[in-house]
Amino acid sequence: METTELKKKIGYLLDELDEASLLKVNEMITTYIAESRIDKHWDELSMEDQSAINEGLEQLSNGESLTREEVRAKINSRLSV
């Protein structure tokens, strides 16, 4: 199966999930991606950076996130002061 077909299939499967199941899948995927990326360069990061990353991952797991538009609005608000 090609990558595009697999992504579509996964998308269809995700569309069928209820909110609770979708949150669980989101946590699993986020954790998987974070662990696969962090392992490669984790030791090269400062303790401060590692702590900030862990805090961000925990926030994502708790459903605490902002859309791109919300981030842009916050930045624009701070720059215009």
N, C-alpha and C positions, 0 to 999 in steps of 0.2 A: 504494500500500500504506500502510495506517495505521501509526502509530508502534507501537501494541501488537502488531500482526501482525509488524512488522519485528523487534521485540525477541524475540518468540517464535521466529521463524525463525532469528535469530542464536543464540539459546539452543540450539536443536536442533543447529545446525551445530557449536557449541562442544562439545556433549556427545559428538560423534563424534571429536574430536581426541585424540591421544595426549598424554602429559604434556609432551614436548618441544615439540610444536606449540602447545600451550596456553600454555606459557611465552613463546613467541615472540609470540603474539597479545596476551598480557597486556602485554608490553613495548611493542608497537606502539600499543596503545590508551592505555596510561599516558603514553607519550611524546606522542601526539597531543593528549590532553586537557591535559597539562601545558603544552605549547607554545601551545595555543590560549588558555589562561587566563593564562599568564605574560606573553605579549606585550602584553596590554591594560594592565597596571599594573606591569610589571616594573621600569621605571625609577623608579617612586615608592617602591620598597622600598629599605631600607638594604642595604649590602653584607653585613652580618651576616645579615639575613633571606634575601637571595638565596643566600648560601652554605648556610644551613640547609635551604632548599628543595632546592637541588641535591643536597645530601647525602641528603635523604630520598628524592628520586627515584632516586638511585643505589642506595640500599638496596632500594627496591621492585624495581628492575630485577634486583637480585641475589637476589630472593626473600626478602629479610629484612623480614618484617612480623609484626605481632601481631594477633591477633583482638581484637574488642571486649572479650571476656571476660578475655583476658590483660591488656589495658590496665587494666581495672577492678580486677583483682586486684592489679596493681602499685600503683595509686593507693591502694587500700584498705590495702595493706601499709605504704606510706609514711605514711599518715595515722594509722595506729594505733600508730605507734612513739612 
